[in-house]
Amino acid sequence: MPVLTDEQRALIGQESAPRDLPQPIDRIMALRWCEMVEDANPIYFDEAYARTTWLQGAIAPPTMLNTWGMTPVWPEARGERPRPRLELEGCTTTIATNAVEEYFVPLRYGDTITATSHISEISDEKTTRLGVGHFYTSVDTYRNQLGQVVGTHSFTLFTYRPHPTGDGA
């Protein structure tokens, strides 16, 4: 059974060292992302329009928050794993179950961002149709070059040992 140790429970709340995101918030990357998801909001690219709003200028799409901090998918550029991961004996499979973002300060093109991560909670052992394991939530906190928290990304995973038959039996 994947039982949590005191050492694993002690991981809850331990914040990682800040890491710099790979590049400043970039207008071209935002444009490509907006084209891909068909988001034509003028607040992102029409500076004259954006100045007439409470934002007083163009902002990067808030929903790109986690995108800015993603590590490259190719191994030689990946480096350290930025998201804390819970390793449990016997748990060979992990799936994502939930993601929640909150936005506090608008991102501007050219902003530089740092991120910290921590595990915010680990469930008691759960038995699901997939297998036996634990849900755990990690939280990334993003700060701009002024030290302001611009947003958070909370990500819940289920790490588990699959049932032998794969059918929940």
ABEGO torsion letter per residue (X at the ends): XBBBBAAAAAABGBBBBBBBBABBBBAAAAAAAAAAAGBABAAAABAAAAAABAAGEBBBBAAAAAAAABBBABAAAAEBBABBBBBBBGBABBBBABBBBBBABBBBBGBBBBBBBBBABBBBBBBBAAEBBBBBBBBBBBBBAAGBBAEBBBBBBBBBBBBAAGAGX
